[in-house]
Amino acid sequence: MGRQETPFVWKQGGSVHRAGVMEIERSQELLFKAEVRQRFGVLPNFFCTASSAPGLMEKMWSFAKSGYLDNPLPALFKERLFVHLSRFCATRYCMVRHVGFLIGEGRPAGDPHVSPQSIEEVLLLLKRPATSSEKFELAFVRLEGQPLSHAIPDTDTALERDLFDALTVLFVAPPRAIRARAAITSAFGEMTCELLIAFLAFVRTAHYWTETHPTLEYEADMVAVMQRYPELARLMLDTSDAEWAQSSDALKRALADLQTTAGTLRDAEERFKALVTATSDVIYRMSPDWSQMWKLQGQGFVADTDSATGDWLKDYIHLDDQSQLLAAIAEAVKSKRVFELEHRVKRVDGGQGWILSRAVPLLDEHGNIVEWFGAARDVTVRRSAEEALREGDRRKNEFLATLAHELRNPLAPLRNGLYIAKAESRPGTVFQRTIEMMDRQLSHLVHLVDDLMDIGRISTGKIQLRQERVNLREVLAASVEACRSAIDKHGHTLVVELGTDELFVGGDLERLTQVFSNLLSNAAKYTELGGRIELEMTQDADEVVVTVSDTGIGIPASELPRIFELFSQVREHRGRAEGGLGIGLSLVRKLVEMHRGSVSAMSPGTTGGSTFTVRLPRLPELDESLAAPTIRRGRLEPGLLQTTG
């Protein structure tokens, strides 16, 4: 036979008063259970076990109060954490009972002043993935980057989830949780970390007690809850996380992965420090949604930050650039692509500077952004130079507009005077030839002033196009007519090839005529006497292509890149009597671009002639019966036209 148990009894005067002792024990038990019921609002079966060991559960109750109920951590946080950690206990009693406290079947952590959570909120808690070494490592990184705060995070926030993950490692594998404890201490302080460990100690004790008392039954209130909410019941009774925690191989693999990841990140941190030392760029790290700046090395340009901050937008970014910056961030986060923006920042000396900022997203194995790594370069000097150039360009345009206006005013009376003098002169006299020479030079001056005024209007946005559907054949006819005297004067041969198609563009007929007149005039001016000029119009997909070619003196390759710049003149052309101010081609380019087209120049070099190509968007053909009538002007008929002077 086994040894007979000896009951604990009170002895008095050498006599055993068993009946009295039992009465005292029953009274103490009733008082104990009444206290438990009063604290929780229900009497959990957990505290009704071990009836064969009187007084034992009272000791357990004292531990429950010190580690759990009276622990100064927030009550709702404690109850949520209790439920979360109960996922790793194979016996489901603690999970079911503490979910009950959380949803109002009893009091969360014994606090009557705490509002219970909804079923939906608890479902979110239970559905959250809980077993991932990558997730643990990211939680450590974020906690290590948090500014020290003794406040426990709010419910269902990213910080609460990170703390739960770190506490999971500390709870499941304490000997390998040095990094987890350090991260928690870094974020919340040593005292809070000790309070959390005391709480974990009671949870672990509760789990062990239920696992060693497998006959412990669910209370009737929670049986009813499970019948009413099948999905909640399924999640509460799911033991997959407990099986993971109790599988030594799986746990070792996860912790080994965690250790490997930690080593990799430490290496990355060393590389990060080396990069910061080697570069003059500002280096920064941002949270996945950019709500926090985790670290910034300002390189003496902007202020450093070594701890996470949510005020980085206010602290670093110029107020007028914040909305543009946030829009660019939102687009980068949405597309998971590189962020890039040039914007103003507040310098460490209190002044304003410009940076070109680029950041790349770092993704996990599921394609989720875990961090942004960025670099920003000081471009203040360049921006200042650009602004000075823009200001200089603006003043130049204002000067040109004023100059053209002032030059044009006396031209009208000069023209009138020459007209009168010409009428009074006798043919064939020196006086008449002088008047004709003055008239030609005055016409040239009027043309230059008109171009100057057009350049000023375009540069200041004052020129308006009279948009219409334009037959380009008519534009070229008008251009040829305008330049015919100059072509004939130099004895050039003009070859016109327009094809047989009617090609239409959208634009201003007068301005387009000005474009091709300038090109034909240039060809006539810079081609030796008796040269050849070709004007050709073709169609290339959705564009109309017009080329003006000549056999003139050509353009050196070094001059081609700037041939369309204002006041640009080819050095070899400057000695020619008919040379201009370098305005015409600049005006051509601006007018063509206003018509959404392009112009380019090609030349094999001096004496090799030149070819200028204008490309304009072609308008589709219209049903002639529906089309608006087109004003017919001068036309060049299809085919080959040759005119010789």
PAPA-684223 format. One line per 3 residues: for each residue x, y, z of C-alpha. Coordinates in steps of 0.25 Angstrom, whole numbers, plus 5000, padded with zeros to 4 digits. Each point is the difference from the previous one (the first is absolute). Example, Ala and Ser with C-alpha at 12.3 -4.5 7.8 and 13.67 -1.06 7.14 Angstrom:
2
5049/4982/5031 | 5006/5014/4998
//
This chain:
645
5000/5000/5000 | 5004/5014/4998 | 5003/5009/5011
4988/5006/5006 | 4999/5016/4999 | 5000/5007/5014
4991/5012/4999 | 5005/5014/5005 | 4992/5002/5014
5000/5010/5011 | 5005/4995/5013 | 4996/5006/5014
5004/4994/5013 | 5004/4987/4994 | 4986/4997/4994
4996/5000/4986 | 4988/5009/4997 | 4998/4995/4985
4985/5005/4999 | 5004/5014/5005 | 5012/5000/4990
4991/4996/4988 | 4990/5011/5004 | 5011/5010/5000
5005/4995/4987 | 4986/5001/4993 | 4998/5014/5006
5014/5004/4995 | 4997/4994/4986 | 4986/5007/4999
5007/5014/5004 | 5011/4997/4989 | 4990/4996/4989
4991/5012/5004 | 5013/5009/4998 | 5003/4994/4986
4985/5002/4996 | 5000/5014/5004 | 5013/5003/4993
4997/4993/4987 | 4985/5001/5000 | 4999/4985/4998
5007/4988/5007 | 5010/4994/4991 | 5001/4985/5001
5015/5002/5000 | 4999/5004/5015 | 4991/4989/5004
5011/4989/4998 | 5009/4993/5010 | 4989/4998/5010
5009/4989/5006 | 5011/5011/5004 | 4992/5010/5008
5006/5014/5000 | 5008/4997/4987 | 4991/5008/4991
5000/5012/5009 | 5016/5000/4998 | 4997/4999/4985
4990/5012/5002 | 5011/5008/5006 | 5009/4998/4989
4989/5003/4990 | 4997/5013/5007 | 5015/5005/5000
5004/4995/4986 | 4987/5002/4993 | 4988/5007/5006
5008/5011/5009 | 5011/5001/4990 | 5000/5015/4996
5000/4997/4985 | 4987/5005/4994 | 4989/4990/5002
4995/4999/4985 | 5015/4998/4996 | 5002/4989/5010
4987/4992/4995 | 5004/5001/4986 | 5014/4996/5002
4995/4988/5009 | 4991/4996/4988 | 5011/5001/4990
5010/4992/5009 | 4989/4989/5002 | 5001/4997/4985
5013/4992/5004 | 4994/4992/5011 | 4995/4986/4995
4988/5000/5010 | 4990/5010/4996 | 4994/5003/5013
5008/5013/5002 | 4997/5005/4986 | 4985/4998/5002
4999/5006/5013 | 5008/5012/4998 | 4993/5003/4986
4987/5000/5009 | 5006/5010/5009 | 5004/5008/4988
4986/5000/4994 | 4993/5003/5013 | 4997/4986/5005
5007/5005/5013 | 5009/5012/5002 | 5013/5002/4992
5012/4998/5009 | 4990/5001/5012 | 4997/5015/4997
4986/5004/5001 | 5003/5014/4993 | 5005/4994/4987
4991/4999/4988 | 5000/4986/4994 | 5004/4998/4985
4991/4996/4989 | 5000/4986/4993 | 5005/5006/4988
5012/5007/5007 | 5003/4986/5007 | 4999/4993/4987
5011/5010/4994 | 5009/4997/5012 | 4999/4985/4998
5001/5000/4985 | 5013/5008/5001 | 5012/4991/4995
5009/4997/5012 | 5011/4991/4995 | 5011/5006/4991
5015/5003/5003 | 4999/5011/4989 | 4989/5007/5008
5007/4998/5013 | 5013/5007/4994 | 4992/5011/4994
4993/5002/5014 | 5014/5001/5007 | 5005/5010/4990
4988/5009/5001 | 5000/4999/5016 | 5015/5004/5000
4997/5012/4991 | 4989/5005/5010 | 5002/5012/5009
5000/4995/5014 | 4986/5001/5006 | 4994/4993/5012
4986/5000/4995 | 4994/4987/4995 | 4995/5001/4985
4986/5002/4997 | 4991/4988/4996 | 5002/4994/4986
5011/5010/4996 | 5013/4996/4992 | 5008/5003/5013
4991/4990/5008 | 5002/4989/4989 | 5015/5002/5001
5000/4999/5015 | 4991/4988/4999 | 5010/4993/4991
5012/5003/5009 | 4993/4995/5012 | 4996/4987/4992
5015/4997/4998 | 5003/5004/5015 | 4988/4991/5004
5003/4988/4991 | 5015/4999/5001 | 5006/5008/5011
5014/4995/4999 | 5001/5005/4986 | 4992/5013/5002
5012/5010/5004 | 4997/5009/4987 | 4985/5000/5003
5002/5004/5015 | 5010/5011/4995 | 4991/5005/4990
4988/5001/5010 | 5009/5007/5010 | 5005/5010/4989
4986/5004/4997 | 4993/4999/5013 | 5010/5001/5011
5005/4990/5010 | 4989/5001/5010 | 4989/4997/4990
5008/4988/4994 | 5001/4994/5014 | 4984/5002/5002
4998/4993/4987 | 5009/4989/5004 | 4992/4998/5013
4988/5000/4992 | 5006/4989/4990 | 5004/4992/5013
4985/4999/5004 | 4995/4997/4986 | 5011/4988/4999
4995/4995/5014 | 4986/5001/4996 | 5003/4992/4987
5008/4989/5008 | 4989/4999/5010 | 4989/4998/4989
5009/4990/4992 | 5002/4992/5013 | 4985/5000/5003
4994/4995/4986 | 4986/4998/5007 | 4998/5015/5002
4987/5003/4993 | 4995/5012/4993 | 4990/5009/5008
4986/5000/4995 | 5000/5015/4995 | 5012/4997/4991
4993/4987/4994 | 4988/5009/4997 | 5010/5010/4993
5006/4989/4992 | 4987/4995/4995 | 4995/5014/4996
5013/5004/4993 | 5006/4988/4992 | 5011/5007/4994
5005/5005/5013 | 4999/4986/5006 | 5008/4995/4988
5011/5010/5003 | 5000/4998/5015 | 5002/4985/4999
5010/5000/4989 | 5013/4994/5005 | 5009/5002/4988
5008/5012/5007 | 5002/4991/5013 | 5005/4988/4991
5010/5010/4994 | 5005/5005/5013 | 5001/4986/5006
5007/4994/4988 | 5015/5001/5004 | 5005/4999/4985
4990/5010/4995 | 5004/5010/5011 | 5014/4998/4999
4999/5003/4985 | 4992/5012/5002 | 5010/5005/5011
5012/4996/4991 | 4994/5008/4988 | 4998/5012/5010
5014/4999/5004 | 5005/5000/4986 | 4991/5011/4996
5005/5008/5012 | 5015/4998/4995 | 4996/5004/4986
4994/5013/5005 | 5012/5003/5009 | 5009/4998/4988
4990/5009/4992 | 5001/5010/5012 | 5015/5000/4999
4999/5003/4985 | 4990/5011/5002 | 5010/5006/5010
5011/4999/4990 | 4992/5006/4989 | 4996/5012/5009
5015/5002/5003 | 5004/4999/4985 | 4989/5009/4994
4997/5015/5001 | 4985/4997/4998 | 4989/5000/5010
4997/4986/5004 | 4986/4996/5006 | 4991/4989/5003
4985/5000/5000 | 4988/4991/5005 | 4992/4993/4989
4989/5011/5000 | 5010/5011/5002 | 4993/5004/5013
5013/4999/5008 | 5014/5004/4996 | 5009/4989/5007
5013/5006/4998 | 5007/5011/4993 | 5014/5004/4998
5000/5015/4996 | 5015/5001/4997 | 5000/5014/5006
4989/5005/4989 | 4988/4996/5008 | 4998/4996/5015
5003/4985/5003 | 4990/4991/5007 | 5004/4987/5006
4986/4996/5005 | 4987/4998/4993 | 4992/5013/4999
4986/5003/4994 | 5002/5015/4999 | 5010/4999/4989
4991/5007/4990 | 4999/5012/5009 | 5014/5000/5004
5007/4998/4987 | 4991/5004/4988 | 4997/5014/4995
4985/5003/5002 | 4997/5003/4986 | 5006/4987/4995
4993/4991/5010 | 4988/4997/4992 | 5008/4997/4987
5009/4991/5008 | 4988/4992/5007 | 4994/4998/4986
5013/4994/4995 | 5002/4991/5012 | 4985/4995/4998
5003/4997/4986 | 5013/4993/5003 | 4994/4991/5011
4988/4997/4992 | 5009/4995/4988 | 5012/4995/5009
5009/5007/4991 | 5012/5010/5002 | 4996/5013/5006
5007/5012/4994 | 4997/5015/5002 | 5008/5013/5001
4995/5009/5011 | 5004/5010/5011 | 5004/4996/5014
5004/5008/5013 | 5015/5000/5001 | 5007/4997/5013
5004/5015/5001 | 4985/5004/4999 | 5001/5004/4985
4993/4994/4988 | 5007/4990/4991 | 4996/4991/4988
5002/4985/4999 | 4998/4990/4990 | 4994/4988/5008
4999/4986/4995 | 4996/4988/5008 | 4998/4985/4997
4990/4991/5006 | 5005/4987/5007 | 4990/4988/4998
4998/4988/5008 | 4998/4986/4993 | 4986/5003/4999
5002/5013/4992 | 4996/5009/5012 | 5008/5013/5003
5008/4998/5013 | 5008/5013/4999 | 5005/5011/4991
5015/5003/4999 | 5003/5014/4994 | 5011/5010/4996
4999/5015/4998 | 5010/5009/4993 | 5001/5014/5003
4997/5008/4987 | 4998/5013/5006 | 5012/5006/4991
4994/4995/4987 | 4986/5005/5004 | 5005/5013/5003
5008/5001/4987 | 4987/4995/4992 | 4992/5011/5007
5010/5010/4996 | 5000/4996/4986 | 4985/5000/5000
5000/5014/5005 | 5010/5004/4990 | 4992/4994/4989
4987/5007/5005 | 5008/5013/5000 | 5005/4998/4986
4986/4997/4995 | 4995/5013/5006 | 5012/5007/4994
4997/4995/4986 | 4986/5003/5001 | 5003/5014/5004
5011/5002/4990 | 4991/4994/4989 | 4988/5010/5004
5010/5012/5001 | 5006/4996/4986 | 4987/4998/4993
4994/5014/5004 | 5009/5008/4991 | 4999/4990/4988
4986/5005/4996 | 5004/5014/4998 | 5013/4996/4993
4992/4991/4990 | 4990/5011/4997 | 5012/5010/4998
5007/4990/4990 | 4986/4998/4993 | 4999/5015/4998
5014/5002/4996 | 4999/4988/4990 | 4988/5007/4993
5007/5013/4998 | 5013/4994/4995 | 5003/4998/4985
5003/4987/4994 | 5014/4996/4998 | 5006/5011/5009
5010/4998/5011 | 4989/5005/5009 | 4990/4989/4996
5011/4989/5001 | 5003/5005/5014 | 4985/5000/5004
4999/4986/4995 | 5012/4995/5008 | 4995/5007/5013
4986/4993/4997 | 5007/4987/4999 | 5007/5002/5013
4988/5005/5007 | 4992/4988/4996 | 5011/4991/5006
5000/5008/5013 | 4985/4999/5001 | 5001/4985/4998
5011/4999/5011 | 4991/5008/5009 | 4988/4992/4997
5008/4987/5004 | 5005/5006/5012 | 4986/5004/5004
4995/4986/4997 | 5011/4994/5009 | 4996/5009/5011
4985/4996/4999 | 5003/4985/5000 | 5010/5001/5011
4990/5007/5009 | 4988/4992/4996 | 4993/5011/4993
4999/4994/4986 | 4987/4993/4997 | 4998/4990/4988
4987/5001/4992 | 4998/4986/4999 | 4993/4994/4988
5000/4988/4991 | 5011/5004/4990 | 5004/4994/4986
5015/5000/5001 | 5001/5001/4985 | 4994/5014/5001
5010/5004/5011 | 5011/4996/4991 | 4995/5007/4988
4999/5013/5009 | 5014/4998/5005 | 5006/4998/4986
4992/5013/4995 | 5006/5008/5012 | 5014/4995/4996
5000/5000/4985 | 5006/5013/4998 | 5012/4996/5009
5002/4987/4993 | 4999/5007/4986 | 5009/5011/5004
5011/4989/5003 | 4997/4992/4987 | 4997/4988/5008
4992/4988/4995 | 4988/4996/5009 | 4995/4986/4999
4987/4997/5007 | 4995/4986/5002 | 4987/4999/5008
4994/4987/4995 | 4986/4998/4996 | 4993/4999/5014
4993/5011/5008 | 5007/5000/5013 | 4994/5008/5012
5005/5005/5013 | 4994/5008/5012 | 5006/5014/5001
5001/5014/4997 | 5002/5002/4985 | 5007/5013/5001
5010/4995/5010 | 5003/4987/4992 | 5002/5009/4988
5010/5008/5008 | 5007/4987/5004 | 5003/4995/4986
5002/5014/4994 | 5012/5001/5010 | 5005/4987/4996
4999/5003/4985 | 5006/5014/5003 | 5012/4994/5007
5002/4990/4989 | 5000/5011/4990 | 5009/5009/5008
5011/4990/5003 | 5001/4993/4986 | 5009/5005/4990
4995/5007/4987 | 4993/4990/4991 | 4998/4989/5011
4989/4990/5002 | 4989/5000/5010 | 4990/4988/5002
4987/5001/5008 | 4994/4986/5002 | 4987/4996/5008
4998/4985/5004 | 4992/4992/5009 | 5006/4991/5011
4990/4993/5008 | 4992/5010/5008 | 5009/5012/4997
5002/5009/4988 | 5015/5002/4997 | 5005/5012/4992
5014/5002/4996 | 5008/5012/4995 | 5013/4996/4994
5011/5009/4993 | 5013/4999/4993 | 5006/5011/5009
5012/5002/5009 | 4995/4990/5010 | 5002/5000/5015
5012/4994/5008 | 4996/4988/5009 | 5005/5008/5012
4989/5010/4997 | 4988/4991/4998 | 4997/4998/5015
4997/5015/5002 | 4995/5004/4987 | 4986/5003/5005
5005/5008/5012 | 4996/5015/5001 | 5011/5009/4994
5008/4987/4995 | 5008/5003/4988 | 5009/4990/4992
5014/5006/5001 | 5002/4998/4985 | 4987/5008/4996
5003/5012/5008 | 5008/5007/4989 | 4988/4999/4990
4994/5014/4997 | 4986/4994/5001 | 5003/4993/5014
4989/5003/5011 | 5000/5000/5015 | 4998/4985/5002
4985/5002/5003 | 4993/4993/4989 | 5003/4985/5003
4997/5002/5015 | 4987/5006/4996 | 4998/4988/4990
5002/4990/5012 | 4991/5007/5009 | 4989/5001/4990
5001/4986/4996 | 5000/4995/5015 | 4987/5009/5002
4994/4991/4989 | 5004/4987/5008 | 5011/4997/4989
5015/5000/4999 | 5011/5005/4991 | 5014/4995/4998
5012/5004/4991 | 5010/4991/4993 | 5012/5004/4992
5013/4992/4995 | 5008/5012/5004 | 5005/5013/4993
4997/5000/4985 | 4991/4988/5001 | 4986/5007/5001
4990/4999/5011 | 4987/4993/5002 | 4989/5005/5010
4989/4990/5003 | 4987/5004/5007 | 4990/4990/5005
4986/5003/5004 | 4988/4992/5005 | 4991/4996/4988
4985/5002/5002 | 4991/4988/4994 | 4993/5002/4988
4986/5005/5001 | 4987/4996/4991 | 5000/5012/4990
4985/5000/5001 | 5001/5003/5015 | 5013/5008/5001
4999/5015/5002 | 5004/5008/4988 | 5014/5004/4999
5005/5014/4995 | 5008/4998/4988 | 5013/5008/4999
5012/4999/4991 | 5002/4985/4996 | 5011/4992/4995
4994/4989/4991 | 5005/4986/5001 | 5013/4996/4993
5014/5006/4997 | 5001/5015/4999 | 5013/5007/4996
5003/5015/5000 | 5013/5006/4996 | 5004/5014/5001
//
